[in-house]
Amino acid sequence: MDRLKQLDLKKTIAILEKNKMMFLKCDTSRSPEQAAEISKKIGFPVVLKIVSNNIIHKSDIGGVIVGIDNEAQAAEAYNKIMKSSKKVKNAKIEGVLVQKMEKGIEVIVGLKRDPQFGPVIMFGLGGIFVEIMKDTALRISPINKSQAMEMIKEVKAYPILAGARGSNPVNLEALSNIIMRISKLAENKNIIEIDFNPVIVNERSAFIADARIITLE
């Protein structure tokens, strides 16, 4: 029986960059001092999040702190995240990711290889709401640009993306490109599952803030 593995962050980012998908600027810290230094280098505001393949829902265990505006806050956030994450049984902690914070709407783009249908692409409302709202659209891969746009317009949250109540519409072109490119990744049969959650989308572009890729060993 084939075994599955989750790619580490470095390999994941390399795949995204190769396929022209933007992962928000980041670096991994292993001390509060390093977290402060990286934060200053990246530029405030930043978000800090635990790096561990064993911890899937990072926010639930206090593994994510957003809106950090200075070096002192970054160092304090590092210590808080490490304290919370060490309470998770058998967690293999690699460090704390310091990442540029981008404002926008959180969506999710995913891929799962179904035994019957093959690779299935999913799009929907992202962040912590994906499992609560269950507002998603599904398509069997491969998909083209028109189908990617159909998926975006199919979700109940589409009016928010399109600019509801006077707000500016997000960059649907950039968002549909991510959906198409995740479909392209499905051509690699070693890739079993992909989870981009959240993808931050705003007027300018669409940025992947967190990514998980599961492959065959």
N, C-alpha and C positions, 0 to 999 in steps of 0.2 A: 504494500500500500504506500502511495506517495505521501511524503511528509511535507508540511507547509512551514514556511518561515516568514517573518516580517522583516523587510529590509530596514537597515539602520538609516538614520537621518541623512547621512552623507550620500549614500547610494540613492536614496529617494530623491534628494534635491538634484543629483546628477541626471537622473532620468527626466525630471521635469524640465531642467534647463536644455537638455538635448532635444526635447520636444516642444520648445519655445513656450513654456508655461512659467509664469512669474511666481516664484515663491518669495514671500516678503523677507527682506534683508534680515539676517540673523547670525548669531554665533552662540556656541555653547560655553557656559561658564561653569567653573568647578570650585568657586569660592565667592564669598560676598564681595571681596575686593575686585575680583575679575568681572563679576556681574556689573559693578559700578563702572569699571573701565570700558567694557564693551558697550554699555548703554550710552556713555558719553560719545564714543566713536560712531555708533549707529545714528544717534540723534534722537532727542526726546520728542514726543512721548514714546515709550516702549511698553511691551508686555513681557512678563516673565512666565514661563511654563515649564513644568517638569519634563525631563526627557527619560522615558522608560517605556519599553515595549509591553511591560506588564500592566501598565496603567492606561486603560483606554479612555475612560471618562475622567479626564484630568480635573475639570471644574468641580466635580462631585466631592473630591477629597481635598480640596484647597490647593490644587496643584497649578492654578493659574491666577495671576494678579495683573490687572490691566491699569492703564492710566498712570504709569510711573513717569514723573516729570523731572527727577533729579537723581544724582548719584547716591545720596543718602537713602532715598526711597528704594532704589534698586538693590542696595546691600541688605536693607531690612526685608524686602520682598524675598530675596534669595533665602534668607534664614527661615522665614515663615514657610516657604514652599518645601524646603528640605525637612523641616520638622513635621509637617503634615504628611508628606509622602513616605517618610520612614515608618509611619504607622501602618502602611499597607503591607500585609504579610507577603513575604517572598518577592517583593518588588526589586527589580534590578535597575538601580538608578544610575544613569550615565552622566547626569549633570542637570543644569537648569538653562533652558534656552532663553536668550535675550533676543527679542524680535521687534522690529519697527512696527509701530501701531498705525493702522490705516483705518480711517473712518469709512463707513458704508453699511450696506445691508448684507447680512450673513446668509449664504445659501450653501447647499451641499451638492456635490457632483460625485457620483460613485459608479462602480462597475462590480458586478458579481457574475461569476461563470456558473450558469444553471446547468444541471445534468441533462435536462431535456431541451432547453431553448438555446443553450450556449451563452455567450456574453450578453448580459443585460445592463443597459445604461440607466442610471437613475438621477433625477434632478429634483430639487425641492428646497423648501425653507430650511436653513441650516442652523448652526450653532447648537445651543441647548434645546431648541424647539423641535428638532427634526423628529424625535421619538414621541413628542407630545402632540404636535399638530398633525403629523402624518400627511402632510401636504406635498405629495410627490407625483412625478410623471415618469413612466417607464417606456423604454424602447429596446428592441433587440438590435444589437450591433451587427453590421456597421450602419452608421447614420450619416446623412449629409447635412449641409448647412440649414436647409429648409426644415428638416426634421428636428434639428437642435432648437431652432426658433419655435417650432410647434410645442416642444416640451416646455420651454420657458413660459409660453402663453397659456399652457394648459393648467398650471398650478393656480390655486385660489389666491396666492399672494402676488400674482402677476401685476395687478393694479399698483401695488407698492413699488415694484420695479419700474413700471412704466411712468411713474410720477404722479401719484395720487395726491389730491388736495393741494395742488400748487407746488409740490416738491419737484425737484429736477429728476428726469429719468436717468437710470443707470446706463452704463455702456453695454447694451445688449449684444453688440458685435463681439466684444471681448469675451463676454460670458458664453456665447454660443461657440466661440473658438475653443474654449476649454472643454466643453461638452464633446465637440468633434474630436479633439485631440485625445481625450480619454478613450473614445471609441477606437481611435487609431492604435492605442496601446493594447487593445484587446486582440490585435493580430498576433501578439506574443503569447503563445499558448501556455507559457510558464507563469504568466500573471493570472492569478486566480481571483483576486479581489483588490479593488482600489477604493479608498475613501478620502475625498478632499472635503474636510469639514472643520472649520468653515472656509469657504471662499468669500472674501470680502469684495463686493462689487459696488462701485460708485460711478460718478459721471465720467471719470478719467479712464478707468480700466477695471480689470478683475484680477485679484491677487489671491493666491493660495496661502492660507495662514497655517494650516495643519494638514499633513498628508500621511496616509498609511497605505503601504503596498504589500500585499501578501503574494508570495510566489511559491512554486514547487522547489524543494531542495534539490 
